[in-house]
Amino acid sequence: MLGHMPGDAQTHQLFAEAAAAHASSQLTDDATNIGLGTEYMQYWLNKAHSVDGAYKLYRGLSNGIYYQKIKACADKLRADPDSMQPLRNMVQ
């Protein structure tokens, strides 16, 4: 799915699958968590057409706290792209 805008039916299915995974122990699996987050982020990138806009839509525009966490994590990943530690720290 990466790289293109899904249709409404596909979007609803993917959000339902993500909600089910979020409610299960799957979310604590690094690969599942990153895979779902990546797909969800791609959806918002396609909608917002900018990384900043997508981060804000990713978790809502209400207070920006999650956006700040993601941005800080992205900055750390940019500095050390082979490390998973910034992602692990973010979800603790």
mmCIF file of the C-alpha atoms, coordinates in Angstrom:
data_MODEL
# 
_entry.id   MODEL 
# 
loop_
_atom_site.group_PDB 
_atom_site.id 
_atom_site.type_symbol 
_atom_site.label_atom_id 
_atom_site.label_alt_id 
_atom_site.label_comp_id 
_atom_site.label_asym_id 
_atom_site.label_entity_id 
_atom_site.label_seq_id 
_atom_site.pdbx_PDB_ins_code 
_atom_site.Cartn_x 
_atom_site.Cartn_y 
_atom_site.Cartn_z 
_atom_site.occupancy 
_atom_site.B_iso_or_equiv 
_atom_site.pdbx_formal_charge 
_atom_site.auth_seq_id 
_atom_site.auth_comp_id 
_atom_site.auth_asym_id 
_atom_site.auth_atom_id 
_atom_site.pdbx_PDB_model_num 
ATOM 1  C CA . MET A 1 1  ? 0.000   0.000  0.000  1.00 0.00 ? 1  MET A CA 1 
ATOM 2  C CA . LEU A 1 2  ? 2.856   2.420  0.528  1.00 0.00 ? 2  LEU A CA 1 
ATOM 3  C CA . GLY A 1 3  ? 3.128   5.168  -2.009 1.00 0.00 ? 3  GLY A CA 1 
ATOM 4  C CA . HIS A 1 4  ? -0.472  5.526  -3.142 1.00 0.00 ? 4  HIS A CA 1 
ATOM 5  C CA . MET A 1 5  ? -3.775  6.796  -1.796 1.00 0.00 ? 5  MET A CA 1 
ATOM 6  C CA . PRO A 1 6  ? -6.114  3.959  -0.846 1.00 0.00 ? 6  PRO A CA 1 
ATOM 7  C CA . GLY A 1 7  ? -9.803  4.038  -1.675 1.00 0.00 ? 7  GLY A CA 1 
ATOM 8  C CA . ASP A 1 8  ? -12.439 4.591  1.011  1.00 0.00 ? 8  ASP A CA 1 
ATOM 9  C CA . ALA A 1 9  ? -13.192 0.881  1.440  1.00 0.00 ? 9  ALA A CA 1 
ATOM 10 C CA . GLN A 1 10 ? -9.503  0.038  1.748  1.00 0.00 ? 10 GLN A CA 1 
ATOM 11 C CA . THR A 1 11 ? -8.966  2.917  4.171  1.00 0.00 ? 11 THR A CA 1 
ATOM 12 C CA . HIS A 1 12 ? -11.830 1.772  6.415  1.00 0.00 ? 12 HIS A CA 1 
ATOM 13 C CA . GLN A 1 13 ? -10.521 -1.807 6.339  1.00 0.00 ? 13 GLN A CA 1 
ATOM 14 C CA . LEU A 1 14 ? -6.995  -0.732 7.207  1.00 0.00 ? 14 LEU A CA 1 
ATOM 15 C CA . PHE A 1 15 ? -8.161  1.519  10.041 1.00 0.00 ? 15 PHE A CA 1 
ATOM 16 C CA . ALA A 1 16 ? -10.288 -1.355 11.407 1.00 0.00 ? 16 ALA A CA 1 
ATOM 17 C CA . GLU A 1 17 ? -7.291  -3.692 11.258 1.00 0.00 ? 17 GLU A CA 1 
ATOM 18 C CA . ALA A 1 18 ? -5.117  -1.081 12.953 1.00 0.00 ? 18 ALA A CA 1 
ATOM 19 C CA . ALA A 1 19 ? -7.721  -0.552 15.694 1.00 0.00 ? 19 ALA A CA 1 
ATOM 20 C CA . ALA A 1 20 ? -7.887  -4.311 16.310 1.00 0.00 ? 20 ALA A CA 1 
ATOM 21 C CA . ALA A 1 21 ? -4.103  -4.552 16.468 1.00 0.00 ? 21 ALA A CA 1 
ATOM 22 C CA . HIS A 1 22 ? -3.929  -1.509 18.760 1.00 0.00 ? 22 HIS A CA 1 
ATOM 23 C CA . ALA A 1 23 ? -6.305  -3.218 21.190 1.00 0.00 ? 23 ALA A CA 1 
ATOM 24 C CA . SER A 1 24 ? -4.215  -6.419 21.204 1.00 0.00 ? 24 SER A CA 1 
ATOM 25 C CA . SER A 1 25 ? -0.738  -7.388 22.293 1.00 0.00 ? 25 SER A CA 1 
ATOM 26 C CA . GLN A 1 26 ? 0.413   -7.025 18.659 1.00 0.00 ? 26 GLN A CA 1 
ATOM 27 C CA . LEU A 1 27 ? 1.177   -3.362 19.256 1.00 0.00 ? 27 LEU A CA 1 
ATOM 28 C CA . THR A 1 28 ? 4.066   -4.245 21.541 1.00 0.00 ? 28 THR A CA 1 
ATOM 29 C CA . ASP A 1 29 ? 5.728   -6.103 18.661 1.00 0.00 ? 29 ASP A CA 1 
ATOM 30 C CA . ASP A 1 30 ? 8.223   -3.663 17.111 1.00 0.00 ? 30 ASP A CA 1 
ATOM 31 C CA . ALA A 1 31 ? 7.659   -4.789 13.521 1.00 0.00 ? 31 ALA A CA 1 
ATOM 32 C CA . THR A 1 32 ? 3.857   -4.643 13.805 1.00 0.00 ? 32 THR A CA 1 
ATOM 33 C CA . ASN A 1 33 ? 3.903   -1.284 15.558 1.00 0.00 ? 33 ASN A CA 1 
ATOM 34 C CA . ILE A 1 34 ? 6.237   0.296  13.016 1.00 0.00 ? 34 ILE A CA 1 
ATOM 35 C CA . GLY A 1 35 ? 4.385   -1.275 10.071 1.00 0.00 ? 35 GLY A CA 1 
ATOM 36 C CA . LEU A 1 36 ? 1.003   0.018  11.219 1.00 0.00 ? 36 LEU A CA 1 
ATOM 37 C CA . GLY A 1 37 ? 2.390   3.423  12.115 1.00 0.00 ? 37 GLY A CA 1 
ATOM 38 C CA . THR A 1 38 ? 4.100   3.696  8.742  1.00 0.00 ? 38 THR A CA 1 
ATOM 39 C CA . GLU A 1 39 ? 0.937   2.851  6.827  1.00 0.00 ? 39 GLU A CA 1 
ATOM 40 C CA . TYR A 1 40 ? -1.079  5.299  8.921  1.00 0.00 ? 40 TYR A CA 1 
ATOM 41 C CA . MET A 1 41 ? 1.534   8.010  8.451  1.00 0.00 ? 41 MET A CA 1 
ATOM 42 C CA . GLN A 1 42 ? 1.568   7.419  4.689  1.00 0.00 ? 42 GLN A CA 1 
ATOM 43 C CA . TYR A 1 43 ? -2.191  7.981  4.651  1.00 0.00 ? 43 TYR A CA 1 
ATOM 44 C CA . TRP A 1 44 ? -1.757  11.370 6.340  1.00 0.00 ? 44 TRP A CA 1 
ATOM 45 C CA . LEU A 1 45 ? 1.216   12.288 4.135  1.00 0.00 ? 45 LEU A CA 1 
ATOM 46 C CA . ASN A 1 46 ? -0.995  11.737 1.114  1.00 0.00 ? 46 ASN A CA 1 
ATOM 47 C CA . LYS A 1 47 ? -3.679  13.953 2.658  1.00 0.00 ? 47 LYS A CA 1 
ATOM 48 C CA . ALA A 1 48 ? -1.463  16.742 4.010  1.00 0.00 ? 48 ALA A CA 1 
ATOM 49 C CA . HIS A 1 49 ? 1.257   16.839 1.323  1.00 0.00 ? 49 HIS A CA 1 
ATOM 50 C CA . SER A 1 50 ? 3.852   17.806 3.936  1.00 0.00 ? 50 SER A CA 1 
ATOM 51 C CA . VAL A 1 51 ? 5.599   15.966 6.751  1.00 0.00 ? 51 VAL A CA 1 
ATOM 52 C CA . ASP A 1 52 ? 4.710   18.614 9.342  1.00 0.00 ? 52 ASP A CA 1 
ATOM 53 C CA . GLY A 1 53 ? 1.065   18.581 8.284  1.00 0.00 ? 53 GLY A CA 1 
ATOM 54 C CA . ALA A 1 54 ? 0.969   14.787 8.337  1.00 0.00 ? 54 ALA A CA 1 
ATOM 55 C CA . TYR A 1 55 ? 2.454   14.616 11.850 1.00 0.00 ? 55 TYR A CA 1 
ATOM 56 C CA . LYS A 1 56 ? -0.221  16.979 13.083 1.00 0.00 ? 56 LYS A CA 1 
ATOM 57 C CA . LEU A 1 57 ? -3.014  15.011 11.429 1.00 0.00 ? 57 LEU A CA 1 
ATOM 58 C CA . TYR A 1 58 ? -1.519  11.727 12.623 1.00 0.00 ? 58 TYR A CA 1 
ATOM 59 C CA . ARG A 1 59 ? -2.636  12.450 16.166 1.00 0.00 ? 59 ARG A CA 1 
ATOM 60 C CA . GLY A 1 60 ? -4.921  15.417 15.825 1.00 0.00 ? 60 GLY A CA 1 
ATOM 61 C CA . LEU A 1 61 ? -4.425  19.141 16.004 1.00 0.00 ? 61 LEU A CA 1 
ATOM 62 C CA . SER A 1 62 ? -5.590  19.496 19.600 1.00 0.00 ? 62 SER A CA 1 
ATOM 63 C CA . ASN A 1 63 ? -2.395  20.160 21.540 1.00 0.00 ? 63 ASN A CA 1 
ATOM 64 C CA . GLY A 1 64 ? 0.617   19.161 19.455 1.00 0.00 ? 64 GLY A CA 1 
ATOM 65 C CA . ILE A 1 65 ? 2.177   17.053 22.212 1.00 0.00 ? 65 ILE A CA 1 
ATOM 66 C CA . TYR A 1 66 ? 2.286   13.903 20.121 1.00 0.00 ? 66 TYR A CA 1 
ATOM 67 C CA . TYR A 1 67 ? 3.601   15.872 17.154 1.00 0.00 ? 67 TYR A CA 1 
ATOM 68 C CA . GLN A 1 68 ? 6.462   17.171 19.305 1.00 0.00 ? 68 GLN A CA 1 
ATOM 69 C CA . LYS A 1 69 ? 7.270   13.613 20.451 1.00 0.00 ? 69 LYS A CA 1 
ATOM 70 C CA . ILE A 1 70 ? 7.283   12.298 16.884 1.00 0.00 ? 70 ILE A CA 1 
ATOM 71 C CA . LYS A 1 71 ? 9.370   15.213 15.619 1.00 0.00 ? 71 LYS A CA 1 
ATOM 72 C CA . ALA A 1 72 ? 11.954  14.730 18.384 1.00 0.00 ? 72 ALA A CA 1 
ATOM 73 C CA . CYS A 1 73 ? 12.089  11.017 17.593 1.00 0.00 ? 73 CYS A CA 1 
ATOM 74 C CA . ALA A 1 74 ? 12.445  11.719 13.856 1.00 0.00 ? 74 ALA A CA 1 
ATOM 75 C CA . ASP A 1 75 ? 15.340  14.074 14.569 1.00 0.00 ? 75 ASP A CA 1 
ATOM 76 C CA . LYS A 1 76 ? 17.083  11.353 16.627 1.00 0.00 ? 76 LYS A CA 1 
ATOM 77 C CA . LEU A 1 77 ? 16.451  8.756  13.917 1.00 0.00 ? 77 LEU A CA 1 
ATOM 78 C CA . ARG A 1 78 ? 17.857  11.109 11.308 1.00 0.00 ? 78 ARG A CA 1 
ATOM 79 C CA . ALA A 1 79 ? 21.037  11.392 13.384 1.00 0.00 ? 79 ALA A CA 1 
ATOM 80 C CA . ASP A 1 80 ? 21.293  7.587  13.850 1.00 0.00 ? 80 ASP A CA 1 
ATOM 81 C CA . PRO A 1 81 ? 19.034  5.851  11.292 1.00 0.00 ? 81 PRO A CA 1 
ATOM 82 C CA . ASP A 1 82 ? 20.196  2.345  12.203 1.00 0.00 ? 82 ASP A CA 1 
ATOM 83 C CA . SER A 1 83 ? 19.084  2.624  15.827 1.00 0.00 ? 83 SER A CA 1 
ATOM 84 C CA . MET A 1 84 ? 15.672  1.441  17.024 1.00 0.00 ? 84 MET A CA 1 
ATOM 85 C CA . GLN A 1 85 ? 16.207  2.965  20.466 1.00 0.00 ? 85 GLN A CA 1 
ATOM 86 C CA . PRO A 1 86 ? 14.509  6.332  19.747 1.00 0.00 ? 86 PRO A CA 1 
ATOM 87 C CA . LEU A 1 87 ? 11.348  4.452  18.727 1.00 0.00 ? 87 LEU A CA 1 
ATOM 88 C CA . ARG A 1 88 ? 11.473  2.271  21.813 1.00 0.00 ? 88 ARG A CA 1 
ATOM 89 C CA . ASN A 1 89 ? 11.980  5.305  24.041 1.00 0.00 ? 89 ASN A CA 1 
ATOM 90 C CA . MET A 1 90 ? 9.025   7.060  22.479 1.00 0.00 ? 90 MET A CA 1 
ATOM 91 C CA . VAL A 1 91 ? 6.530   4.303  23.351 1.00 0.00 ? 91 VAL A CA 1 
ATOM 92 C CA . GLN A 1 92 ? 7.689   3.790  26.917 1.00 0.00 ? 92 GLN A CA 1 
# 
